[in-house]
Structures are given as structure tokens and as C-alpha cells.
Amino acid sequence: MSEIDSIIQITITRETTTVATASFNIPLILADFTNFSERTRSYTDFDAIAADFNSSSNVYKMAQRLFGQDAARPPSVVIGRRQIDSVDGSIPVVATGRVYTVTINGTPYSYTAAGGNTATQVATGIKTQYNLAPKAGITFTDNLDGTFNVSPAVEGANWSITSNTNVALVNDTPTESWSDALDAVIDDNNEWYALTAEVHTKDEQLELA
């Protein structure tokens, strides 16, 4: 019977990083908005989303359905934004004593309407408050007709704008495609598995797929 003269010891190591199990049940909501300046935010409960988005927004409605599930409720939801570089604002109704607030990059700018004020005066009042503590890299233009425009000086810059219910904001056309937005989201946060977006056209869905 032959004798084994040597023993070969083989050690196998795995250098690759495994995907966290939790990421397989974390969805991503991709949408057009300016509610926060980061490319993505992660939320573990719906109340936090409701604090950042009003009930009429698509993000709010999609997140409500995701967190409203029972057995399939995700542990967290990632919300990613498509870049918007210009937002138009207006004053729909003027009422004495009503407070009109626009929040830019986290700082609120408010004007309280006085008796006899017009929408033009309210918009100018908000701009006056902004001029007292302007945000670097943000342009606020008063159109002198009760409307205004806010935009970053550099296209593609991180920024945010929201308002209270007394001020109407309308996003201009996004400045990047859905696939470019998705690439930017992936670069910022890739710890998610399923994608849902506020787009329903076939071509755009195929682009994301």
C-alpha cells in the first residue's frame, strides 16, 4: 500500500462583498421633485415621508401603498429624484394675515400679507425676505406680476425648494433623462432592489428597464 508523502492544503477565500439580504426587499421610488437636495433619501416609516411630501404628490401616494402592505411591508424605502433646474412660483389667493412661505435649501422665507396687499406685493415681500439672507448659487427672480422663478445658477447643482399651501410651485421640465437620473441614484445609493417610477409611457419604461 502506497504511503502519502505530502498533504496539499487548499484555502479558499471570497473577496467579493455579499449583497445584504435586506436590499432584496427595499424598493426605490424615482420621481421628479425638488423637496430635498440630496439625490436620494432612505425612509423607514411613512410618517417621515409624509413630512417631506404633501398628499397630492406621486411620491406620497406610491410610498403610502408600499408601507401600507401587511406581510410584504418593506423595512425601508429609498426615494430618488430626477434633476429639475427651475421652479415657477405664484400667489393664488391673497388674504390679510395669511403667511406665505418658500423654503430654499432648508431656509424658510416668509411674508405675512397686510390689508390691501396684492399677489404682486406678496411675491415681492417673499423676495425681499430672501434678499436678507440669500442662498449662494441660487437665483430668485421676482417677475413683478405675482409670480417668481427660483433656479440654481449652475445646472445640475443640488438644491431644494418647497412652500406652504399658500404658495403654488410648478416644476419646469427636468433637465436629465430617466436613465441618467437612475444612474445618478445608483451612484449615490445602490442598496435597493425593486424600482418604481412616476412614468407610464412605454418608451420611458423600456429606457429604465
N, C-alpha and C positions, 0 to 999 in steps of 0.2 A: 504494500500500500504506500503510495507516494506521500511525502511529507510536504506540507505547505511551508515554504521557506519565508514568505513575506506576506504581509497583510496590507492591502491598499485601503486607506481610509478616505472616503469622499465626503466633503462637507458642502451642502447646497445652501446658498443664501439667496434671499429675494430682496433686491434693492428697490424694486418698484413700490410706490406708495399705494396702498389699497384704497379703494373708494369707500368712504364712510357709508355704512348701511343706511343711516338716516337720510342721506342725499337722494335715495331712491323713492322717497315719498315726500319730497319737498318740491312744490310747484313754483314756477316763475310766471308772474304776470307782467307782460310787456305792453306799454301804453304810451300815449302822448300826454305829457303833463309837465308842469313846472313847479310842482308842490314842494320838492326838495332838490337841493343842488347836487347831491351825490348821484352817481349813476345807478346805484341800487341801494335798497334798504331791506333788511330782513325783519319780519314781524312774527311773534309767537302767539298773538291773540288778535281778535278782530277789533277790540276797543282801540288799540293803538293805531290801526289803520283808519278807523272812523275819526280819530283825532286829526289825521293828516289829510283826509279826503272827504268831501261832502257827499251826501247820499245820492246825488244825481250823477256822480262820476262813474264811468265804467269800471275803474279800479275798485271802487267801493262795492259795486254790485257783484263783480267777479269774486272778490275776496269774501264777501258775505256768503256766497254759495260754497266756497271751499271750506271755510271754517264752520259752516252750518251743517256739514255732514256729521254723521254719528260715528260709525265704525271706521270710516275712511277719512276722518278729520286729520289733516296734515299737522305735524309738530310745529311747522313754521312755513311761512310763505315769503318768497323773495319778490320784490316789486322793482322792476327796472324801467327806465324812461328812455323815450326817443327824444333826441335833441330838438328843442324849439328855441329859436333865437329872437323872437319878437312877440310881444303880447300887447293887445289893444285894450284899453280900459274906458269905461263910460259911467256916467251917473244917471241911472234910470229915473229915480224919483228923488226930489229934494223935499225934506221936511225939517222944520225948525227943531233943533236939539238932537237931531239924528247924527250919529257918529259914522264917519266914512273912513275906512282903514284899508291901506295897502301895505302888505308886508313883503319887503325885498331882502333877500339873503338873511332872513331871520329877524330883521329890524322892522317894527311896525311904524307907519307914518299915518297919523290920524288928523282929521279935521272935523269939527263939530259945526253943523250948519246953523247960521244965525237967521233971524227973521228976514225974509225978503231975499235970501240968497238964491242964486240961480245955479244950474248944473255947471256952468262955466266957472262961477266963483268957487264952487266946491272943488272942482278939479284943480283949479289954481291954488286953492288952500292946501291941498294934499302936496302939490309940487313945492309950495313954499316950505312946508314941513320937511320935505325930502332935502331941499337945499341946505337946511340947517345941519344935516348930518348925512351927506351923500355917500353912496357906496362906490368904492373905487372900481372902475371898469364897467359901471352900469350907467346907461344913458336914459334919462327920464325926460320926455318931451311933452309939454303941455300944448295941445292943439288949439287952445283958446276958444273952444266951442263946446265944452263939457266932456271932451274926450282927451285921452292921452295915450302915449306909447312908451313902453319900457323894453329895453333890449340891452344885451351885453355889448360892449364896444368891440370885443373880439368874437367872431363867430365860433361857436363850438365850446365856448367857455362854460364852466359850471356856474349855475346861478339858479335862483328860485324867486317866484313871485306868487303870492296868494292875496286874497282880500276877504273882508267880511261880506255879508249878504247884501250890504247897501251899495257895493261897487261891483259892476259887471266886468269880468275879464274874458277876453276871447283870444285863444292861441292862434298865431299866424301859422302858415304851413310849415311843418317840420323840415329841418334842413339836412336830414340824413334819411337813407332808405331803411326799411325794416331790417334788412340783413346787416347793414352797418351798425344799426342800433344793437342788434343781437350780439355782434362781435364785441362791441364796447362793453356790453353787460357781461359777457363771458370773461373778458379781461379783468373785470372788477370782481365778479363773483361767479364761480362755476360750481358751487355746491347746491345744485338743484338738478331735477331730472325731467320733469314734465313742463312743457311750455304752453301757455295760453296767452293770446294776444287779442287786442281790440280791433282786429281786422278780419273781414269776412269775404273779401274778393279772392277768387281762385288763384290768380297770378301771385298775389302777395302771400297767400298761404303756402303756395309752392315754393316761393322765394325763401320763406322761413324754414320750410321743411328741408 
